[in-house]
């Protein structure tokens, strides 16, 4: 193994551990990610609205299964938008990478069809302050 590779590998490990300090989810919330992934994939869409911000024109989907209700941000951009390459699959890749690196920074994100189109659906996280 070359010196550069070892240095890069060590840097990535340190970087990963450093970012864990900035995780936005608690260990309890992280333990429920699989539950939220299933919910996002299977829940009935009861209503939707334009979020109104962002170049990717996301929508907020309101979801329900039984007595559990939540919402998520649905996106399906592809191609170049305002000079940047966009693709809804990047959202899912970012979530999978976050899980792999155990960073706890990206909300559960799945592939979900809406109005016959494939896109990413990410759990809506409301910030709470006290």
N, C-alpha and C positions, 0 to 999 in steps of 0.2 A: 504494500500500500504506500502510495506516495505521501509526502509530507503535506502537500496542499489538500489532498483528500481528507487526511486525518484532521487537519486544522478546520476544514469546512464542516466535517462531521461533528467535531467538538463544539464549534460555533452554533450549529443547529440545535444540539442538545441543550446548550446553555440558553439559547433563545427560547426554546420551547418551555423550559422550566421558568424562565423569567416571565413569559406571558401568562403562565398559570396564576400569577399573583393578580392579574387583571380579569380573571374569570368573572362573568356577570351572573352565573348561576350557582346556586348552592349545591352541595353534594346530593341532597335529597331531590332537588329538581333534575339533576343530571341522571339520577337513578330512574327517573320516570320518562326518559326520552323515548324509549320504545313504545310506551303507552301513547304518547303524543303523536308519534309517527303513524301508528295504526289509526288514531282518531282523525288525523289530517287526511289520510287516504280514504277512509270509509264514511265519514260523517256526511249527513245530508246538508246541502247548501240551502239555507233558509232565506238568505237575501245577500245582496252584494252592492257595493258602491265604489265609485272612483275615489282613489285616495287624493288625487288632485296635485300631487307633487311628484317630481322625479321624471327624468327623460324616458324611462321605460314604461310609463303609463300603468303603474300597478293598480290592482283592484283589491279591496278588502272584502273577503268572503266571510260571512257569518255562518258558523257550522253548529250542528246539533246532533247528538246521539243520546236518546233517552233524556235524562235530566242534566247531561253535561253539555255546556255551551261554551264555545270559544270562537276566535276568529283568526284569520291569517292573511298575509299579503301574498297575492297571486300575481305572477309575472310570466310573460312569455315573449320577451324580446329576442330577436335574432338579427344578425348582421351588424352593420356599423351605424351608430346613432351619435350624432354630434361629435364625430371624430373618434369614437371609442367602439371597439368590438364588444358587442353585447350578446349574451346567450343565456337563456333561463337555466340551462344545464350547469352553468358556472355556480349558481346559487347552491345547487345540490352538491356539487364537487366541494365547495367551500365547507359545507356542513360535514361531509364525510371526512375531509381533512381535519377539521376541528375535533371530530370524535377520535380519529386515529391518533392525533397528537395530544389528546386529553386536555385541550385548552379551555373548554367550557365557555366559549365566547359567542357561538353561533346558535340561534334557536333551531329547534327541529325543523327540517326542510325536506319535503318529499315531492315526487312528481305527481301531478294531479290534473285531470282534464276539467276544463270549464268551458261551457258552450262549444263542445266538440274540439277544442284546441288543447294541446299539451302545454304544460307550463310548470313552474315551481310554485309550491305553496309553503310558506314559512309561517310558523306559529307567531301570532301577534303578541308581543311582550309589552305590557304596560309598565312604565316606570312608576315606582311608588317611592315617595319620600316622606319622612316623618320628622 
